[in-house]
């Protein structure tokens, strides 16, 4: 089948490359000339495990191509996946303008019947607004093409998106036209068992994505609050976490306390769910509390540094981790950015390292003279008074406490991801502050 994918970002490019790998002919559309030039040269402009090889293979096979012309791309196929950005507006609502722009292009360029697949995360009702625009454009042209819409939300995790696409926990396909729903579902049947393909109405499919991310965010914020309580009571959150995770009704996923959730999905989707609730006249009290707890959590790292070092003005703080989590270079809503802002506001200077986000961080902090992005974890420690850990990269665990101690002018590590064993750190002579693990 021929497939057009609108948007060659994290979601769209993964979908395009994976569908090409599954044997389809895919044309991915993106308005960014620099991104298109990079992709046409076989270079993925962000970090995602396995995606480089998949894109290169798709291009070499002739099954994957890229374009900057959405109306021309609309004529390429009858199956159109919308994976464009849907950022949050200032009030937390979702900006659907890129969806509407793509809808206009499809309506103007389609050469036959079309199925529009909304893969972007968008609120209930967005799919109907999209198809209304497509049908309006078709009507303006005086053509009798049929247009149907299906909601097919993505559940990809940064760092494992390719694996998640081919080995999903579930595939959700929602719509009112059974033929369109079946056509979209059939794209997944070569690599997903039928029991994992869940069909439903479009509204429910749209809400599933928000509900899933809000539930995950709730677990994160609740564990962080339990960690903060553990610190106040002298308990160890690690024991609490193991006790919770052993209950099969709860399970052990998303129970690691830290600096709060970040990235392109959870913060945006929680905010959007709250905004959708307001429009519907439903107070999303739990979601509000989750967001509020998450807003506070990253600031606790700078507070701990200040508690042990005193005034931070003039201090040099090493920061390990800039991306919102390991396995990606995505800095969107990363807790590290809040930490770095807190440190700069307090008058400190920062030496930061991230295994994947260094290039983006250098550009982001280009005009910030008190932030230096370095090339290794060891280099970040050079001349630093203390270390703050803001992302859970496995390679950080491999650094010995002794080498950390030797590099720092003060034996202080504030670990926002609980990467190290407090007892080992204490025995090495380091003052160690984890999240919910007390001061060792």
C-alpha positions as CSV (number, residue, x, y, z in Angstrom):
1,X,0.0,0.0,0.0
2,X,1.0,3.6,-0.6
3,X,1.1,5.7,2.6
4,X,1.6,9.4,3.1
5,X,2.9,10.6,6.5
6,X,2.6,14.3,7.4
7,X,5.4,15.3,9.8
8,X,8.9,13.7,10.0
9,X,9.5,14.3,13.6
10,X,9.7,11.7,16.4
11,X,6.4,10.1,15.7
12,X,6.1,10.6,12.0
13,X,9.5,9.5,11.0
14,X,9.3,6.4,13.1
15,X,5.9,5.5,11.6
16,X,7.2,6.2,8.0
17,X,10.3,4.2,8.4
18,X,8.6,1.3,10.1
19,X,5.8,1.1,7.5
20,X,8.4,1.1,4.8
21,X,10.2,-1.7,6.6
22,X,6.9,-3.6,6.6
23,X,6.8,-3.4,2.8
24,X,4.7,-0.3,2.1
25,X,5.7,2.6,-0.2
26,X,5.9,5.7,2.1
27,X,6.2,9.4,1.4
28,X,6.9,11.5,4.4
29,X,6.2,15.2,4.2
30,X,7.8,17.9,6.3
31,X,8.0,21.7,5.9
32,X,11.5,22.0,7.3
33,X,14.1,22.3,4.4
34,X,17.0,21.5,6.7
35,X,15.3,18.4,8.1
36,X,14.4,17.2,4.6
37,X,18.0,17.7,3.4
38,X,19.3,15.7,6.3
39,X,16.7,12.9,5.8
40,X,17.3,12.7,2.0
41,X,21.0,12.3,2.8
42,X,20.1,9.4,5.1
43,X,20.7,11.3,8.4
44,X,18.2,11.3,11.2
45,X,18.2,14.7,12.9
46,X,17.6,13.3,16.4
47,X,18.6,10.4,18.5
48,X,16.4,7.3,18.4
49,X,17.7,3.8,18.7
50,X,17.7,1.8,15.5
51,X,16.0,4.6,13.4
52,X,19.1,5.6,11.4
53,X,19.5,2.1,10.0
54,X,15.8,1.8,9.3
55,X,15.6,5.1,7.4
56,X,18.8,4.3,5.4
57,X,17.3,0.9,4.5
58,X,14.0,2.4,3.5
59,X,15.7,5.0,1.2
60,X,18.0,2.4,-0.3
61,X,15.0,0.1,-1.1
62,X,13.1,2.9,-2.7
63,X,10.2,2.4,-0.3
64,X,10.8,5.5,1.7
65,X,11.0,9.0,0.3
66,X,10.6,12.6,1.5
67,X,8.9,15.7,0.2
68,X,8.3,19.3,1.3
69,X,5.2,19.7,-0.8
70,X,2.1,18.5,1.1
71,X,-0.4,19.0,-1.8
72,X,1.8,17.0,-4.2
73,X,2.2,14.4,-1.4
74,X,-1.6,14.2,-1.1
75,X,-1.8,12.8,-4.6
76,X,0.7,10.0,-3.7
77,X,-1.7,7.8,-1.8
78,X,-5.2,7.3,-0.4
79,X,-3.9,6.6,3.2
80,X,-2.8,9.7,5.0
81,X,-1.2,9.6,8.5
82,X,-1.1,12.9,10.3
83,X,1.8,13.0,12.7
84,X,2.3,16.7,12.9
85,X,3.0,18.7,16.1
86,X,0.1,19.5,18.4
87,X,1.8,21.8,21.0
88,X,0.1,23.2,24.1
89,X,-1.2,26.7,24.0
90,X,-0.6,29.0,27.0
91,X,-3.8,27.8,28.7
92,X,-2.9,24.2,28.3
93,X,-5.3,23.6,25.4
94,X,-4.0,21.9,22.2
95,X,-2.9,23.9,19.2
96,X,-4.5,22.0,16.2
97,X,-3.3,24.4,13.5
98,X,-0.8,21.9,12.0
99,X,-3.5,19.3,11.7
100,X,-5.8,21.7,9.9
101,X,-3.0,22.8,7.6
102,X,-2.4,19.2,6.6
103,X,-6.2,18.6,6.2
104,X,-6.3,21.5,3.7
105,X,-3.4,20.1,1.7
106,X,-5.0,16.7,1.5
107,X,-8.3,18.2,0.4
108,X,-6.7,20.3,-2.3
109,X,-4.4,17.6,-3.6
110,X,-6.3,14.3,-3.3
111,X,-6.9,12.4,-6.5
112,X,-9.4,9.9,-5.1
113,X,-11.1,8.6,-2.0
114,X,-9.0,9.1,1.2
115,X,-8.6,7.8,4.7
116,X,-7.2,10.4,7.1
117,X,-5.4,8.8,10.1
118,X,-4.9,11.1,13.1
119,X,-1.8,9.8,14.8
120,X,-0.9,13.1,16.5
121,X,-2.1,13.4,20.0
122,X,-5.2,15.5,19.8
123,X,-8.3,16.0,21.9
124,X,-11.7,14.5,21.4
125,X,-13.3,16.3,18.4
126,X,-10.1,17.1,16.6
127,X,-10.5,14.2,14.2
128,X,-14.0,15.5,13.2
129,X,-12.6,19.0,12.7
130,X,-9.9,17.6,10.5
131,X,-12.2,15.6,8.3
132,X,-14.6,18.6,8.0
133,X,-11.8,20.6,6.6
134,X,-10.8,17.9,4.1
135,X,-14.4,17.5,2.9
136,X,-14.8,21.3,2.6
137,X,-11.8,21.4,0.3
138,X,-13.0,18.5,-1.7
139,X,-16.4,20.2,-2.0
140,X,-14.8,23.5,-3.1
141,X,-13.1,21.6,-5.9
142,X,-16.4,20.0,-7.0
143,X,-15.1,16.4,-6.7
144,X,-17.1,13.5,-5.2
145,X,-14.3,11.8,-3.5
146,X,-15.1,10.1,-0.2
147,X,-13.1,11.1,2.9
148,X,-13.1,9.2,6.2
149,X,-11.2,9.7,9.4
150,X,-9.6,7.3,11.9
151,X,-7.9,8.0,15.2
152,X,-4.7,5.8,15.7
153,X,-2.8,7.3,18.7
154,X,0.9,6.5,19.1
155,X,2.3,4.9,22.3
156,X,6.0,5.2,21.4
157,X,8.6,5.8,24.1
158,X,11.6,7.9,23.3
159,X,14.6,5.7,23.1
160,X,12.6,2.6,22.2
161,X,10.2,3.9,19.6
162,X,11.1,1.5,16.8
163,X,10.7,-1.5,19.1
164,X,7.5,-0.1,20.4
165,X,6.1,0.3,16.9
166,X,6.8,-3.3,15.9
167,X,6.1,-4.9,19.3
168,X,3.3,-2.8,20.8
169,X,1.4,-3.5,24.0
170,X,-1.7,-2.5,22.0
171,X,-2.7,-0.7,18.8
172,X,-5.8,1.5,19.1
173,X,-7.8,2.2,16.0
174,X,-11.0,4.3,16.4
175,X,-13.5,5.6,13.9
176,X,-17.2,5.5,12.8
177,X,-16.6,4.0,9.4
178,X,-15.9,0.3,9.7
179,X,-14.2,0.0,6.4
180,X,-11.7,2.8,7.2
181,X,-11.1,1.3,10.6
182,X,-10.4,-2.1,9.1
183,X,-8.1,-0.6,6.5
184,X,-5.9,1.0,9.1
185,X,-6.0,-2.0,11.4
186,X,-4.8,-4.2,8.5
187,X,-1.6,-2.2,8.3
188,X,-0.6,-3.6,11.7
189,X,-1.7,-7.2,11.3
190,X,1.6,-8.4,9.7
191,X,3.4,-7.8,13.0
192,X,0.7,-7.4,15.7
193,X,-1.6,-10.2,16.8
194,X,-5.3,-9.5,16.4
195,X,-5.9,-9.5,20.2
196,X,-3.7,-6.5,20.6
197,X,-5.5,-4.4,18.0
198,X,-8.3,-2.6,19.8
199,X,-11.1,-1.0,17.7
200,X,-13.5,1.6,19.1
201,X,-15.1,4.9,18.3
202,X,-13.0,8.0,17.5
203,X,-13.7,9.8,20.7
204,X,-12.7,6.9,22.9
205,X,-9.5,6.4,20.8
206,X,-8.6,10.0,21.3
207,X,-9.2,9.9,25.0
208,X,-7.2,6.6,25.4
209,X,-3.9,8.4,24.7
210,X,-4.5,11.2,27.2
211,X,-5.8,8.7,29.8
212,X,-2.7,6.5,29.5
213,X,-0.2,9.4,29.8
214,X,-2.1,11.0,32.6
215,X,-2.1,7.6,34.5
216,X,1.7,7.2,34.0
217,X,2.2,10.8,35.1
218,X,0.1,10.2,38.2
219,X,2.3,7.3,39.2
220,X,5.4,9.4,38.7
221,X,4.1,12.3,40.8
222,X,2.7,10.0,43.5
223,X,6.0,8.2,43.8
224,X,7.8,11.5,44.0
225,X,5.5,12.7,46.8
226,X,6.1,9.4,48.6
227,X,9.8,9.9,48.2
228,X,9.6,13.4,49.7
229,X,7.6,12.0,52.6
230,X,10.2,9.2,53.0
231,X,12.9,11.8,53.4
232,X,10.9,13.6,56.1
233,X,10.1,10.4,58.0
234,X,13.5,8.8,57.7
235,X,12.2,6.0,55.5
236,X,13.9,4.7,52.3
237,X,11.8,5.0,49.2
238,X,13.6,2.0,47.7
239,X,12.1,-0.3,50.2
240,X,8.7,1.3,49.8
241,X,9.0,1.0,46.0
242,X,9.8,-2.7,46.2
243,X,6.9,-3.3,48.5
244,X,4.5,-1.5,46.2
245,X,5.8,-3.2,43.1
246,X,5.4,-6.6,44.5
247,X,1.6,-6.1,44.6
248,X,0.3,-7.5,41.3
249,X,-2.5,-5.0,41.4
250,X,0.1,-2.2,41.2
251,X,3.1,-3.7,39.4
252,X,6.5,-2.2,39.3
253,X,6.4,0.1,36.2
254,X,6.8,3.8,36.6
255,X,7.6,3.6,40.3
256,X,11.0,5.1,40.3
257,X,11.1,8.5,42.0
258,X,13.2,11.3,40.6
259,X,13.0,14.9,39.3
260,X,9.6,14.6,37.7
261,X,8.4,13.7,34.3
262,X,9.3,15.6,31.1
263,X,9.6,15.2,27.4
264,X,7.1,15.9,24.6
265,X,4.2,13.9,25.9
266,X,3.4,13.7,29.6
267,X,3.5,17.4,30.5
268,X,1.6,18.4,27.4
269,X,-1.0,15.6,27.6
270,X,-1.8,16.2,31.3
271,X,-2.2,19.9,30.6
272,X,-4.5,19.2,27.6
273,X,-6.6,16.7,29.7
274,X,-7.1,19.4,32.3
275,X,-8.1,21.9,29.5
276,X,-10.5,19.4,27.9
277,X,-12.1,18.8,31.2
278,X,-12.7,22.5,31.7
279,X,-14.4,22.8,28.3
280,X,-16.5,19.8,29.1
281,X,-17.4,21.1,32.6
282,X,-15.5,18.4,34.4
283,X,-12.9,19.3,37.1
284,X,-9.9,17.1,36.6
285,X,-8.7,17.4,40.2
286,X,-6.3,14.5,40.2
287,X,-4.7,15.6,36.9
288,X,-4.2,19.1,38.4
289,X,-2.6,17.7,41.5
290,X,-0.3,15.6,39.3
291,X,0.8,18.6,37.3
292,X,1.3,20.7,40.4
293,X,3.5,18.1,42.1
294,X,5.5,17.7,39.0
295,X,6.1,21.5,38.7
296,X,7.6,21.5,42.2
297,X,9.8,18.4,42.1
298,X,12.7,19.5,40.0
299,X,13.4,22.5,42.2
300,X,14.2,20.2,45.1
301,X,17.6,19.4,43.6
302,X,18.9,22.9,43.8
303,X,17.4,23.2,47.3
304,X,19.4,20.2,48.4
305,X,22.6,21.6,46.9
306,X,22.0,24.9,48.7
307,X,21.2,23.1,52.0
308,X,24.6,21.4,52.0
309,X,26.8,24.1,50.3
310,X,25.2,27.2,51.6
311,X,25.0,30.1,49.1
312,X,25.4,28.8,45.6
313,X,26.6,32.1,44.2
314,X,30.1,31.6,42.8
315,X,29.8,27.8,43.0
316,X,30.5,25.5,40.1
317,X,28.0,22.6,39.7
318,X,28.5,19.6,37.5
319,X,25.2,18.4,35.9
320,X,25.1,14.9,34.4
321,X,22.1,14.5,32.0
322,X,20.3,17.2,30.0
323,X,17.8,15.2,28.0
324,X,14.6,14.4,29.8
325,X,15.6,10.8,30.1
326,X,18.3,8.3,28.9
327,X,18.2,7.0,25.3
328,X,17.1,10.3,23.6
329,X,18.4,13.8,22.9
330,X,15.0,15.3,23.5
331,X,15.3,18.2,25.9
332,X,11.6,19.3,25.7
333,X,10.3,20.0,29.2
334,X,13.4,18.3,30.7
335,X,13.7,18.6,34.5
336,X,17.4,19.4,33.9
337,X,16.5,22.7,32.3
338,X,14.6,23.7,35.5
339,X,17.6,22.7,37.6
340,X,20.0,24.6,35.5
341,X,17.8,27.7,35.6
342,X,17.6,27.4,39.4
343,X,21.4,27.2,39.6
344,X,21.9,30.2,37.3
345,X,19.3,32.2,39.3
346,X,21.2,31.4,42.5
347,X,24.5,32.7,40.9
348,X,26.2,29.4,40.2
349,X,27.9,28.3,37.0
350,X,27.2,25.0,35.4
351,X,29.3,22.3,33.6
352,X,26.9,19.9,32.0
353,X,27.2,16.7,30.0
354,X,24.7,14.4,28.2
355,X,25.7,11.4,26.0
356,X,23.1,12.4,23.3
357,X,21.8,15.9,23.9
358,X,25.1,17.7,23.9
359,X,24.7,19.3,20.4
360,X,21.2,20.5,21.1
361,X,22.2,21.8,24.6
362,X,25.1,23.8,23.1
363,X,22.7,25.5,20.8
364,X,20.1,26.0,23.5
365,X,22.5,27.5,26.0
366,X,24.6,29.3,23.3
367,X,24.0,32.8,24.8
368,X,24.3,31.6,28.5
369,X,27.9,32.3,29.5
370,X,27.5,30.5,32.8
371,X,26.7,27.2,31.2
372,X,29.4,25.1,29.6
373,X,28.4,21.9,27.7
374,X,31.3,19.5,27.8
375,X,32.2,16.2,26.1
376,X,32.2,13.7,29.0
377,X,31.0,13.0,32.5
378,X,34.6,13.3,33.7
379,X,35.1,16.6,32.1
380,X,31.9,18.0,33.7
381,X,33.5,17.2,37.1
382,X,36.6,19.2,36.4
383,X,36.6,22.3,38.7
384,X,33.2,21.5,40.1
385,X,32.2,21.9,43.7
386,X,29.4,19.3,43.6
387,X,27.6,17.0,41.2
388,X,23.9,16.9,40.4
389,X,22.5,14.0,38.3
390,X,19.5,14.8,36.2
391,X,19.1,11.9,33.8
392,X,19.3,8.1,34.1
393,X,22.0,7.3,31.6
394,X,23.4,3.8,32.4
395,X,27.0,4.9,31.7
396,X,26.8,7.3,34.7
397,X,26.4,4.3,37.0
398,X,29.8,3.0,35.7
399,X,31.7,5.9,37.1
400,X,33.3,5.0,40.4
401,X,32.5,7.0,43.6
402,X,36.2,7.3,44.2
403,X,36.8,9.1,40.9
404,X,33.9,11.4,41.6
405,X,35.2,12.2,45.1
406,X,38.7,12.9,43.7
407,X,37.4,15.4,41.1
408,X,35.0,17.5,43.3
409,X,36.1,20.2,45.7
410,X,33.2,19.3,48.0
411,X,32.2,15.6,48.5
412,X,28.6,16.2,47.5
413,X,26.4,14.3,45.0
414,X,22.7,15.2,44.7
415,X,21.3,12.3,42.6
416,X,18.0,13.2,41.1
417,X,17.7,9.7,39.5
418,X,18.8,7.5,42.4
419,X,21.5,5.9,40.2
420,X,24.0,5.1,43.0
421,X,23.9,3.0,46.2
422,X,23.8,5.3,49.2
423,X,25.9,3.0,51.3
424,X,28.7,2.7,48.8
425,X,28.7,6.4,48.3
426,X,28.9,7.0,52.1
427,X,31.7,4.4,52.5
428,X,33.6,6.3,49.7
429,X,33.4,9.5,51.7
430,X,30.7,11.2,49.7
431,X,27.8,13.1,51.1
432,X,25.1,11.6,48.9
433,X,21.5,12.9,48.6
434,X,19.2,10.8,46.5
435,X,15.4,11.2,46.1
436,X,13.6,9.7,49.1
437,X,16.8,8.0,50.3
438,X,18.0,10.4,52.9
439,X,21.4,12.0,53.1
440,X,24.2,9.5,53.3
